[in-house]
Every structure is written in C-alpha cells, then in structure tokens.
Amino acid sequence: MDTWINALYIAATPYLTQLLSVSVIAFFMAISPGADFVMITRNSLFYNRTTGLYSALGISAAIWVHVAYSIAGLAVIIANSVILFSIIKYLGAAYLIYIGWKTLTTKAALHIDKPSQHQTLTPLMAFKTGFICNVLNPKTTLFFLSLFTQVVDSATPLWLQLTYGMIISVAHLLWFSAVAGFLTHPALLKKFMRIKPMIEKAVGTILIGLGLKVATTST
C-alpha cells in the first residue's frame, strides 16, 4: 500500500502546482453565484432539504459530462462551433425560463410542515433539475474549455485529469449540499414563510432573467 502511495505521489509531483490551481479554481467556481445556486435555493426552500440535496447531486454528476467532453477535446469544437454552442445556449436558456415560469405560477410551494403530494419532487426529478441546469449551462462549458486549454497541460496524464474532474465535482456537491442544509434550517424556514410570496416572485424572476441573459449574451 505504501509503495503504491509513494508511486502515486512521485507521478503527481510535477503537477502539484497545477493540482493546486485546479483546486482553487474549483472552489471559486462552485461558490460563484449563478443558475445552479438559484436552482438549489428554489428546490430547497420550495420543497425540502432532501430535494435540495438530490439537486446538488445532479449538479455534481453533470460536471462529469463537461469533464468527459473536455478530455475528449470536444470542448474546443463546441466553443468554436457557432451552431453547437448556440444549441446548448438556447436549450439552457429555455430551461431556466421554463423553471422560472413554473416557479411564478405554482402556488403554495414553500412549506414548514410535511408537504402535500403536489408540493414534492421525487429524488429522480430533483436530480434531473440540478443535472439539466448545469449540463446546459454555456458558462460551464466555457469554464471547462478555459481550464483544459490554459491550466491543464496536454501532457497531463488521463488519471490526473479525471482526478481534477473529481475535485470539481466534489467541490460542487459539498458546496450546494451545504447551501441546501443552511437554507432548510427550521429557524430560517419560519422566517422565509413570512415572506413566501416575495421569495416565489424573486426566485422565478431571477431564473427567467438568467435565462434571458444566457439567450441574449454573445460569446
């Protein structure tokens, strides 16, 4: 076991600076405000902590889609293809607008006690909202393009690139799980309940606004 660990350390030593850079970038990428944060906020407050956690898991899983096409070299193709990138951009924008509209038009979502049947999302549905939100985010695509062309060297071993993917995925899972846990603390939920209509309108409007911004921003 010690021999294997020593061999792994020796193999990774030339890339320690790169590893540190990716770790720092992954942290700031996870905590930066955006569509993922709003989606976790929505699902945690409007449903429950479990829904928020499954959504966080969906975001974390979606990271691996970006990792896969980046390692395969497809990120460069996507970023340089107006058609492909536009498809991703408009699908992502449409999804955010759709979820925002549902948030504005769905009544009695925020709860304190046990929610009724129409107020819950199944684990799979919660997972899918997080997954789709992240995988169709064009900014995430551009992030991975930048990361795998400017930070990660072309000579970086595959196992190390997968390690970077794991770091980014775990960083997102930990951060958004923490957000879901914080927002669903009973003391906070009681306060949120008092301003429930305002929260619903704010979150729905923000999601629609983000969708419109994604659709109209040129890259």
Secondary structure, DSSP 8 states (H G I E B T S, - for coil): -HHHHHHHHHHHGGGHHHHHHHHHHHHHHHHS-SHHHHHHHHHHHHT-HHHHHHHHHHHHHHHHHHHHHHHTTHHHHHHH-HHHHHHHHHHHHHHHHHHHHHHHH--S---SS---GGG---HHHHHHHHHHHHHT-HHHHHHHHHIIIIIS-TTS-HHHHHHHHHHHHHHHHHHHHHHHHHHT-HHHHHHHHHTHHHHHHHHHHHHHHHHHHHHH---
